[in-house]
Amino acid sequence: MSGLLFCLALAAPQPALAADVVRETRRSWDAYVHYAWGHDELRPLTRTGFDWYAHPLFMTGLDAYDTLRVMGLDGEARRVEDYVDHTLSFDDDMYVKTFEISIRLLGSLDAMYDLTGDPLVLSKARDLGDRLLRAFASPSGLPYYYVNLKTGATKGTVICAAEAGSYIFEFGALSRFTRDPKYYRAAKRASERVYGTRSAIGLIGKDYDVTTGAGLDHDSLCGCYVDSYYEYLYKGWRLLGDPELKAMWDTSIAAVNRYLAAQRGGKIWYGMADSVTGRLTGTSVTLWDAYFPALLIYAGHPWHGERAFAAWDGLWRQYGLLPMEYDFGTGKVTNPRYYLNPELMESCYYMIKLAGRPEYAADMRQYYADLKRHCRNDVAYSQIADVATMRQEDALPSFFFAETLKYLYLGFAQPAAYDFQHVVFSTEAHPLRPFAP
């Protein structure tokens, strides 16, 4: 448990709110089943289904599965299991995003197999893993942006750090389950390739050339475009026990905290710096960046984690939701949309469990109340076009089920089976039990 700050003085569970989250999850899930079953997403305002590609991949069904199980919605979860066993197929002649399909679909299948032990689920996970693995057949070992699920053809030779090095969790679990090391070898090689581009001061850039493996810029950050690369160095070690991942994380976080952390009025924002000089070059952040306080406190950096969380919490309270993009240097919103993102709820859950102060439970209550006030409608929930007007858009991303609702529930219910001693959460919040080293 090195680096993990478990606190015994936890905030008390809030069963009434936990039960309300379950009701809202069931209501939204029922809408998906009624209007969009089998499709990737529900369009709540038009009551229709939406697919990312030419053929549906059941993205919401898979992404939601372990949330249904966590909440005890077993009948709904069994319907997903049945679809996976008897209907789900990845044998489609279409290009898909390697990174997104890995974290959303392969991660879900890993978690489903961990929960059920169903060999049919493992066969589907292996099949998808084999199809995605073909994206890593590049000269550098970095994955191509797109891979054709049927033919194995690839395209897209410029990827960001997150898309290049965020496969350790899903591929590592698949290697453990199948006892075939090829998946983890490919994932770890890609992460090591990114790590190998770090500068003399320990920072990496944002974009990479798949053919050569070289970095394409000196823009160093820990938020959007890079986020899950850092997340999986630490969480990969927690899940798989590989000490080389921990060593990579330790080197990386030291540089990140030294050069990217910008203090503003007792709070910390993580901006962009030149990876060679360490000079701060950008003060723009996105709502995805709000994941970082959770990672900081999970990895044993409470001073930075709590101050970074305070910055994001203050921004939420200023607008009632998180704007897509915000410039902490000027104090101005540069993109006003809110996509039902979970990252601040995720960080709040880690604060509740690991810092244990009652104000974090109050923060979670506030987020849930605001989410219901602005995003709820008579069908389910919708993303927001502008946090100034709170106008709803006709979109409900699958991660709302996978992450947002899950972290709200866990923050209120705090079930022991999902404490950090027992599971590690992927970047898409799919829970897996740690493997023996």
LOTIMI-114448 format. One line per 2 residues: number of its first residue (from 1); their letters; for each residue x, y, z of C-alpha. Coordinates in nm, 4 decimals. Last residue first. Layout:
N
NUM> A> X Y Z; ...
END
This chain:
437
437> PA> 0.2716 -0.9332 -0.8771; -0.0635 -1.0744 -0.7597
435> FP> -0.3447 -0.9167 -0.9570; -0.5471 -0.6217 -0.8367
433> RL> -0.9267 -0.6572 -0.8610; -1.0660 -0.4704 -1.1571
431> PH> -1.3108 -0.1800 -1.1721; -1.4112 -0.0036 -1.4954
429> AE> -1.3960 0.3672 -1.4162; -1.3214 0.4768 -1.7769
427> TS> -0.9632 0.5666 -1.6754; -0.9526 0.2255 -1.5120
425> FV> -1.0479 0.1788 -1.1484; -0.8354 -0.0370 -0.9176
423> VH> -1.0200 -0.2635 -0.6779; -1.0010 -0.4106 -0.3266
421> QF> -0.7806 -0.1831 -0.1183; -0.9161 0.1146 -0.3111
419> DY> -1.2610 0.0602 -0.1648; -1.5130 -0.0964 -0.3977
417> AA> -1.6086 -0.3954 -0.1815; -1.6407 -0.1634 0.1176
415> PQ> -1.9425 0.0151 -0.0286; -1.9127 0.3959 0.0015
413> AF> -2.2825 0.4720 -0.0593; -2.2680 0.8462 -0.1288
411> GL> -1.9312 0.8731 -0.3010; -1.9776 0.5354 -0.4636
409> YL> -2.3082 0.6442 -0.6128; -2.1702 0.9716 -0.7463
407> YK> -1.8654 0.7912 -0.8805; -2.0792 0.5377 -1.0648
405> LT> -2.3200 0.7947 -1.2084; -2.0375 0.9960 -1.3613
403> EA> -1.8176 0.7035 -1.4643; -1.9599 0.4251 -1.6794
401> FF> -2.3117 0.5617 -1.7123; -2.2074 0.9164 -1.8045
399> FS> -1.9180 0.7566 -1.9910; -2.1633 0.6423 -2.2578
397> PL> -2.2158 0.9995 -2.3739; -2.5730 1.1402 -2.3658
395> AD> -2.6344 1.3835 -2.6528; -2.9189 1.6037 -2.7739
393> EQ> -2.7956 1.9291 -2.6276; -2.9312 2.1133 -2.3236
391> RM> -2.9184 2.4903 -2.2805; -2.7645 2.5747 -1.9446
389> TA> -2.7482 2.9451 -2.0438; -2.4063 3.0344 -1.8995
387> VD> -2.2877 2.6723 -1.8872; -2.3293 2.6554 -2.2647
385> AI> -2.4212 2.3580 -2.4839; -2.4979 2.1227 -2.1963
383> QS> -2.4952 1.7426 -2.2098; -2.8247 1.5672 -2.1629
381> YA> -2.9748 1.3448 -1.8937; -3.2581 1.0871 -1.9038
379> VD> -3.6028 1.1013 -2.0642; -3.7954 1.3726 -1.8785
377> NR> -3.4868 1.5905 -1.8509; -3.1884 1.6136 -1.6173
375> CH> -2.8882 1.8266 -1.7131; -2.9363 2.1554 -1.5237
373> RK> -3.1002 2.0810 -1.1903; -3.0034 1.7147 -1.1717
371> LD> -2.6360 1.7935 -1.2351; -2.6504 2.0847 -0.9917
369> AY> -2.7879 1.8654 -0.7125; -2.5314 1.5937 -0.7844
367> YQ> -2.2444 1.8386 -0.7803; -2.3624 1.9945 -0.4545
365> RM> -2.3999 1.6601 -0.2786; -2.0475 1.5694 -0.3864
363> DA> -1.9139 1.8927 -0.2373; -2.0922 1.8203 0.0909
361> AY> -1.9187 1.4816 0.1049; -1.5909 1.6642 0.0498
359> EP> -1.6678 1.8971 0.3387; -1.6823 1.5972 0.5730
357> RG> -1.3058 1.5320 0.5645; -1.1937 1.1793 0.4776
355> AL> -0.8755 1.2511 0.2831; -0.8626 0.9081 0.1196
353> KI> -1.2250 0.8039 0.0734; -1.3933 1.1426 0.0432
351> MY> -1.1042 1.2889 -0.1560; -1.1072 0.9926 -0.3925
349> YC> -1.4808 1.0412 -0.4435; -1.4281 1.4138 -0.5035
347> SE> -1.1690 1.3381 -0.7700; -1.4136 1.1124 -0.9519
345> ML> -1.6950 1.3642 -0.9145; -1.4615 1.6241 -1.0697
343> EP> -1.3738 1.3898 -1.3554; -1.7234 1.2671 -1.4392
341> NL> -1.8073 1.4650 -1.7526; -2.1685 1.5310 -1.8429
339> YY> -2.0347 1.6965 -2.1609; -2.0307 2.0576 -2.0438
337> RP> -1.9895 2.3302 -2.3068; -1.8608 2.6850 -2.2395
335> NT> -1.5314 2.6800 -2.4342; -1.2916 2.9696 -2.3652
333> VK> -1.4113 3.0520 -2.0135; -1.2129 3.3427 -1.8700
331> GT> -1.0027 3.3837 -1.5549; -0.7137 3.5270 -1.7555
329> GF> -0.4398 3.2920 -1.6348; -0.6810 3.0196 -1.5280
327> DY> -0.7990 2.9864 -1.8863; -1.1022 2.7573 -1.8940
325> EM> -1.2186 2.4907 -2.1356; -1.5169 2.2569 -2.1279
323> PL> -1.7014 2.4573 -1.8653; -1.7644 2.2748 -1.5378
321> LG> -2.1150 2.2950 -1.3899; -2.2873 2.5509 -1.1629
319> YQ> -2.0660 2.8269 -1.3040; -1.8733 2.9619 -1.0051
317> RW> -1.9349 2.6515 -0.7966; -1.7751 2.4322 -1.0631
315> LG> -1.4733 2.6639 -1.0867; -1.4255 2.6618 -0.7096
313> DW> -1.4330 2.2822 -0.7052; -1.1688 2.2746 -0.9766
311> AA> -0.9274 2.4950 -0.7823; -0.9999 2.3201 -0.4528
309> FA> -0.9185 1.9845 -0.6147; -0.5767 2.1144 -0.7156
307> RE> -0.5143 2.2263 -0.3598; -0.6216 1.8883 -0.2210
305> GH> -0.4072 1.6932 -0.4643; -0.0906 1.8999 -0.4309
303> WP> -0.0691 1.8632 -0.0532; -0.2136 1.5100 -0.0692
301> HG> 0.0575 1.3580 -0.2916; 0.0336 0.9882 -0.2028
299> AY> -0.0534 0.8174 -0.5307; -0.4279 0.8183 -0.4658
297> IL> -0.4068 1.1857 -0.3628; -0.2450 1.2850 -0.6896
295> LA> -0.4564 1.0593 -0.9074; -0.7787 1.2007 -0.7688
293> PF> -0.6507 1.5593 -0.8015; -0.5684 1.4821 -1.1675
291> YA> -0.9151 1.3884 -1.2919; -1.0119 1.7572 -1.3207
289> DW> -0.8031 1.7747 -1.6391; -1.0981 1.6391 -1.8381
287> LT> -1.2723 1.9735 -1.7710; -1.0116 2.1427 -1.9849
285> VS> -0.7225 2.3704 -1.8886; -0.5656 2.6793 -2.0491
283> TG> -0.2735 2.8441 -1.8695; -0.0010 2.7929 -2.1289
281> TL> 0.3749 2.8363 -2.1658; 0.5155 2.7763 -1.8170
279> RG> 0.8943 2.7361 -1.8532; 1.0206 2.3837 -1.7841
277> TV> 1.3083 2.4381 -2.0293; 1.2885 2.1234 -2.2404
275> SD> 0.9260 2.0183 -2.1910; 0.8008 2.3728 -2.2383
273> AM> 0.5182 2.4043 -1.9902; 0.1412 2.3676 -1.9938
271> GY> -0.0833 2.4200 -1.6909; -0.1678 2.2322 -1.3735
269> WI> -0.3718 2.4609 -1.1494; -0.3026 2.4752 -0.7784
267> KG> -0.4920 2.6690 -0.5136; -0.3575 2.8938 -0.2361
265> GR> -0.4301 3.2092 -0.4357; -0.2887 3.0776 -0.7631
263> QA> -0.0139 2.8187 -0.7543; 0.0985 2.6775 -1.0898
261> AL> 0.1910 2.3089 -1.0999; 0.3469 2.2149 -1.4362
259> YR> 0.7206 2.2349 -1.3572; 0.7893 2.0762 -1.0202
257> NV> 0.4748 1.8716 -0.9779; 0.5055 1.7294 -1.3290
255> AA> 0.8767 1.6564 -1.2922; 0.8309 1.4617 -0.9683
253> IS> 0.5270 1.2913 -1.1148; 0.7265 1.1539 -1.4060
251> TD> 1.0193 1.0059 -1.2167; 0.7914 0.8339 -0.9677
249> WM> 0.5594 0.7092 -1.2433; 0.8394 0.5484 -1.4442
247> AK> 0.9684 0.3765 -1.1297; 0.6176 0.2541 -1.0496
245> LE> 0.5805 0.1137 -1.4005; 0.9115 -0.0714 -1.3638
243> PD> 0.7828 -0.2217 -1.0375; 0.5118 -0.4216 -1.2206
241> GL> 0.2492 -0.4990 -0.9545; -0.0315 -0.5521 -1.2034
239> LR> -0.3195 -0.3381 -1.0780; -0.1388 -0.0842 -0.8574
237> WG> 0.1506 -0.0635 -1.1054; -0.0892 -0.0092 -1.3921
235> KY> -0.2665 0.2503 -1.1802; 0.0538 0.4510 -1.1479
233> LY> 0.1762 0.4374 -1.5059; -0.1851 0.4243 -1.6201
231> EY> -0.2785 0.7681 -1.4870; 0.0258 0.9289 -1.6464
229> YS> -0.0740 0.8067 -1.9930; -0.4383 0.8652 -1.8979
227> DV> -0.3933 1.2434 -1.8895; -0.1749 1.3268 -2.1919
225> YC> -0.4150 1.4687 -2.4522; -0.6268 1.6400 -2.1832
223> GC> -0.4382 1.7046 -1.8615; -0.0809 1.6377 -1.7525
221> LS> 0.0950 1.8941 -1.9711; 0.4108 1.9304 -2.1779
219> DH> 0.4122 2.1068 -2.5132; 0.7612 2.0491 -2.6543
217> DL> 0.6405 1.9179 -2.9892; 0.6454 1.6263 -3.2323
215> GA> 0.7818 1.3488 -3.0134; 0.9471 1.0678 -3.1985
213> GT> 0.8098 0.7155 -3.2224; 0.9301 0.6966 -3.5822
211> TV> 0.6197 0.5688 -3.7582; 0.3646 0.6583 -3.4906
209> DY> 0.4766 1.0221 -3.4760; 0.3900 1.1657 -3.1364
207> DK> 0.2006 1.4567 -2.9817; 0.1951 1.6080 -2.6295
205> GI> 0.5548 1.6347 -2.5107; 0.7260 1.4584 -2.2227
203> LG> 0.8853 1.6059 -1.9097; 1.1722 1.4630 -1.7035
201> IA> 1.4143 1.7582 -1.6824; 1.6500 1.6078 -1.9416
199> SR> 1.3544 1.5603 -2.1719; 1.1205 1.2654 -2.1893
197> TG> 1.1086 1.0708 -2.5160; 1.1748 0.7370 -2.3456
195> YV> 0.8518 0.7646 -2.1497; 0.6567 0.7633 -2.4751
193> RE> 0.8379 0.4499 -2.5919; 0.7962 0.2918 -2.2497
191> SA> 0.4211 0.3408 -2.2745; 0.4160 0.1773 -2.6177
189> RK> 0.6320 -0.1138 -2.5013; 0.4031 -0.1610 -2.2029
187> AA> 0.0968 -0.1956 -2.4223; 0.2592 -0.4335 -2.6691
185> RY> 0.4059 -0.6541 -2.3951; 0.0768 -0.6488 -2.2061
183> YK> -0.1134 -0.7895 -2.5025; 0.1498 -1.0471 -2.5962
181> PD> 0.1762 -1.1924 -2.2455; -0.0837 -1.4691 -2.2934
179> RT> -0.2083 -1.6046 -1.9640; -0.5615 -1.5314 -2.0885
177> FR> -0.6795 -1.3474 -1.7760; -0.3390 -1.1982 -1.6977
175> SL> -0.2803 -1.0897 -2.0568; -0.6293 -0.9380 -2.0717
173> AG> -0.5628 -0.7462 -1.7501; -0.2436 -0.6017 -1.8967
171> FE> -0.4205 -0.5063 -2.2185; -0.6892 -0.3115 -2.0325
169> FI> -0.4622 -0.1443 -1.7760; -0.1425 -0.0991 -1.9772
167> YS> -0.3206 0.0511 -2.2770; -0.2747 0.4257 -2.2236
165> GA> 0.0542 0.5057 -2.3995; -0.0045 0.6379 -2.7499
163> EA> -0.3608 0.7685 -2.7279; -0.2767 0.9472 -2.4027
161> AC> 0.0473 1.0814 -2.5490; -0.1272 1.2282 -2.8544
159> IV> -0.1386 1.0574 -3.1914; -0.0084 1.1322 -3.5389
157> TG> 0.0169 0.8366 -3.7768; -0.3505 0.7796 -3.8524
155> KT> -0.4235 0.4642 -4.0459; -0.4435 0.0900 -3.9939
153> AG> -0.5667 -0.2177 -4.1778; -0.6538 -0.5103 -3.9518
151> TK> -0.9131 -0.6344 -4.1999; -1.2123 -0.6816 -3.9727
149> LN> -1.1689 -0.4317 -3.6891; -1.0030 -0.1690 -3.9073
147> VY> -0.7570 0.0182 -3.6868; -0.7387 0.3929 -3.6281
145> YY> -0.4927 0.6138 -3.4368; -0.2009 0.3807 -3.5079
143> PL> -0.0449 0.2272 -3.2012; 0.3134 0.3023 -3.0931
141> GS> 0.5458 0.0069 -3.1471; 0.7912 0.2271 -3.3349
139> PS> 0.7843 0.0509 -3.6721; 0.4081 0.0011 -3.6412
137> AF> 0.2268 -0.3241 -3.5660; 0.0535 -0.1721 -3.2612
135> AR> -0.2810 -0.1272 -3.4404; -0.2921 -0.5031 -3.4927
133> LL> -0.3403 -0.5421 -3.1188; -0.6866 -0.3910 -3.1501
131> RD> -0.8181 -0.6943 -3.3390; -0.6502 -0.9391 -3.1036
129> GL> -0.7881 -0.7542 -2.8012; -1.1376 -0.7621 -2.9470
127> DR> -1.1218 -1.1386 -2.9922; -0.9633 -1.1846 -2.6494
125> AK> -1.2398 -0.9803 -2.4867; -1.5069 -1.1758 -2.6741
123> SL> -1.3481 -1.5046 -2.5652; -1.3304 -1.3761 -2.2078
121> VL> -1.7019 -1.2984 -2.2150; -1.7773 -1.6471 -2.3424
119> PD> -1.5635 -1.7912 -2.0633; -1.7891 -1.6287 -1.7982
117> GT> -1.5835 -1.5643 -1.4833; -1.8591 -1.3242 -1.3800
115> LD> -1.7073 -1.0188 -1.2112; -1.3558 -1.0393 -1.3550
113> YM> -1.5057 -1.1304 -1.6929; -1.7274 -0.8237 -1.6855
111> AD> -1.4363 -0.6040 -1.5786; -1.2218 -0.7201 -1.8703
109> LS> -1.5198 -0.6811 -2.1054; -1.5677 -0.3230 -1.9856
107> GL> -1.2025 -0.2380 -2.0357; -1.2120 -0.3864 -2.3839
105> LR> -1.5148 -0.1743 -2.4693; -1.4588 0.1741 -2.3279
103> IS> -1.0840 0.2006 -2.2693; -0.9789 -0.0045 -2.5713
101> IE> -1.2421 0.1247 -2.8099; -1.1445 0.4827 -2.7301
99> FT> -0.7712 0.4240 -2.7784; -0.7840 0.2347 -3.1071
97> KV> -1.0385 0.4645 -3.2708; -1.2392 0.2525 -3.5118
95> YM> -1.2085 0.1771 -3.8834; -1.4803 -0.0380 -4.0328
93> DD> -1.5271 -0.3841 -4.1814; -1.7109 -0.5371 -3.8881
91> DF> -1.6240 -0.8604 -3.7073; -1.6583 -0.7105 -3.3595
89> SL> -1.9628 -0.9122 -3.2612; -2.2084 -0.8891 -2.9705
87> TH> -2.5186 -1.1044 -3.0026; -2.5105 -1.4200 -2.7876
85> DV> -2.2681 -1.3799 -2.4989; -2.2452 -1.0004 -2.5022
83> YD> -2.6212 -0.9573 -2.5314; -2.6779 -1.2061 -2.2482
81> EV> -2.4307 -1.0243 -2.0264; -2.6060 -0.6942 -2.0964
79> RR> -2.9425 -0.8425 -1.9982; -2.7768 -0.9829 -1.6871
77> AE> -2.6735 -0.6304 -1.5870; -3.0322 -0.5035 -1.6026
75> GD> -3.1466 -0.7861 -1.3801; -2.8532 -0.7293 -1.1455
73> LG> -2.9151 -0.3648 -1.0692; -2.7099 -0.4002 -0.7506
71> MV> -2.5475 -0.0582 -0.7831; -2.1982 -0.1955 -0.8510
69> RL> -2.3462 -0.4390 -1.1042; -2.5235 -0.1646 -1.2973
67> TD> -2.2037 0.0398 -1.2894; -2.0205 -0.2705 -1.4147
65> YA> -2.2359 -0.2819 -1.7250; -2.2691 0.0847 -1.8187
63> DL> -1.9731 0.0982 -2.0577; -2.0820 -0.2230 -2.2268
61> GT> -2.4406 -0.1167 -2.2834; -2.3382 0.2373 -2.3734
59> MF> -2.0930 0.1151 -2.6365; -2.3091 -0.1505 -2.7999
57> LP> -2.0678 -0.1567 -3.0959; -2.3058 -0.0267 -3.3613
55> HA> -2.2125 -0.0566 -3.7300; -2.1221 0.2316 -3.9609
53> YW> -1.9418 0.4112 -3.6795; -2.0098 0.6141 -3.3643
51> DF> -2.3711 0.5038 -3.3427; -2.6719 0.7037 -3.2252
49> GT> -3.0096 0.5906 -3.0946; -3.3247 0.7995 -3.0822
47> RT> -3.5455 0.9736 -2.8275; -3.5047 1.3151 -2.9941
45> LP> -3.4047 1.4867 -2.6703; -3.2334 1.1835 -2.5180
43> RL> -2.9999 1.0795 -2.8004; -2.8940 0.7449 -2.6581
41> ED> -2.5528 0.6039 -2.7389; -2.3725 0.3120 -2.9008
39> HG> -2.6752 0.1272 -3.0303; -2.7931 -0.2126 -2.9090
37> WA> -3.0923 -0.0662 -2.7258; -3.1537 0.2961 -2.8289
35> YH> -3.5074 0.4085 -2.7398; -3.6407 0.1633 -2.4819
33> VY> -3.3113 0.0243 -2.3500; -3.1535 0.3697 -2.3343
31> AD> -3.4595 0.5104 -2.1599; -3.4525 0.2211 -1.9116
29> WS> -3.0896 0.3044 -1.8413; -3.1766 0.6662 -1.7671
27> RR> -3.4514 0.5666 -1.5224; -3.2352 0.2935 -1.3663
25> TE> -2.9485 0.5362 -1.3186; -3.1788 0.7986 -1.1704
23> RV> -3.3193 0.5440 -0.9261; -2.9697 0.4268 -0.8311
21> VD> -2.8614 0.7875 -0.7778; -3.1611 0.8352 -0.5488
19> AA> -3.0642 0.5303 -0.3457; -2.7149 0.6723 -0.2953
17> LA> -2.8702 1.0019 -0.1895; -3.0798 0.8297 0.0747
15> PQ> -2.7872 0.6144 0.1847; -2.5479 0.8997 0.2640
13> PA> -2.2344 0.7272 0.3904; -2.0488 0.8989 0.6759
11> AL> -1.7330 1.0918 0.5941; -1.4256 0.8856 0.6609
9> AL> -1.2140 0.9147 0.9721; -1.0148 0.5998 0.8966
7> CF> -0.7942 0.7614 0.6345; -0.6114 0.5564 0.3758
5> LL> -0.3188 0.7513 0.2390; -0.1717 0.5312 -0.0342
3> GS> 0.1935 0.5888 -0.1232; 0.2972 0.2307 -0.0516
1> M> 0.0000 0.0000 0.0000
END
